[in-house]
């Protein structure tokens, strides 16, 4: 398992790195109204961009940290991130950074930040977050060196991690709301119940290919796939057996020239048996697996 080497950098340089990435492609032409193909996932909701033979080196976006609706006795989880890789069904790696809004068993919201280089487990970022904070995030790849930055615009605090990855997948770029997983091993994961986060809006969503082309999600250089989180395509942890309900999430269409979209929480019925575990994992121990 990879032992990542990480270092914190000056906050001004963190903010400058993300800001440059967010504004660098404003003047580039996109394809207004470009249609995305669609797919379902048991743990992802949002957008991915990809194209056969193309690889990516940078992805950026911002979002407001959502407020969760929590209930005592029911632990639920939600994560918000940008990343490179992990979309292809044959992917073995994913480079990502983001935040969480979880609900613990006492019915209290727990907010946190993290980064992950799949197949290594997620690592916590020591950054205090509050609901409504404006978060900027970015991932940049150069060879096997991965630079991941997260900055809280509201609190004027941030962190950059520079790591050496054991594996790299650069075949896609993503902007995702996720139901994280409890994984015993890479091959044995159960999707955790999705927290009722209401809605989350990604803004300033942009990507850059390894050949230097920069664009928004709707850029015609690549294909954009709209991903809806629909429980059921693999095992997940539930609180009841057959006939239970579970959290789902769906992204809106693209707005603002392909740089913005909203993901909205909903509840759907689950007509099959879910899996119960006596104890769910604590925040910071969960895993953000491949789609």
C-alpha positions, 0 to 999 in steps of 0.5 A: 500500500502506498505511503503518501508523502505530503507537505503543507504549503503557504496558504497564499500559494494554495489560493493562487494555484486554484484561482489561476486554474479557475479563471484560466479558461474563461475566454475559451470557446465551449459548446453551448447546450452540448448534450451529455450522455447519461449513466447510473451509479450506486455511489456517484452523482455529477459529471465526468468528462472523457474521450478515447485516447485522451488523458487529463492533467488538471481539474478544478471547481468550487462549491458551498459546503452543504448542510445535512438534515440529520436524525438520531440513530441513523448515521449517513454520509455524503462527500463532494469532490473533484478528481481525475481517473476512476470513471472507466469500468476498468480503472484501477486508480483515482486521484481526488480531493474533497469534503464531507457532510456526514451525520453521526448516530447521535443526529449531529452533523460532522464536517471534514475534508480529505484526499485519496489516491485510490487504491490507497485509503482516504486521508483526513485533511486537518481543516475546520469547515462550517456549513455554507463555507465556499470551497475551492478544490483542484487536482493536478498531475505531472507524471506520477506526482499528484498535487491536490489543493483545497481552500476554504474561501470563507475562512481563508484557510487551505492546504496543498498536498504533493504526493507520489502515486503508486498508480495513475489513471488520467483517462477522465475528470470528475465533479462528484457528490458521493455516497462513500463506502465501508471497505474491508478490502478493495474488492469488498465494499458496501456503499454507506447511506447517503446523507440528506444534503439537500442540494450542492452546486458546483461552479467554475468546473473546468478541466485540462488535458495533458496536451494543454487544452482547457475547457468546461464540462460541455467543451466539445473536445471531450464527451461529458457524461451525466451521472445519477446516483441510484442505489441498487447496482451493488450492495449497500448498508441499510437500516431495514430489509426489503422495501426500505427507502434509500437516498439518491441524488441527481445532477441538473443540466449544465449551466453557465457555459458548462461550468456549473450544475446542481446535485439534488438529494431525493429518497427512493424505494429499494425493493430488495434486501440491503445489508445491515452492519452492527457498527458503521465506520467513523468519519475519516475511516470511510473509503471513496471508491471507484464508480 
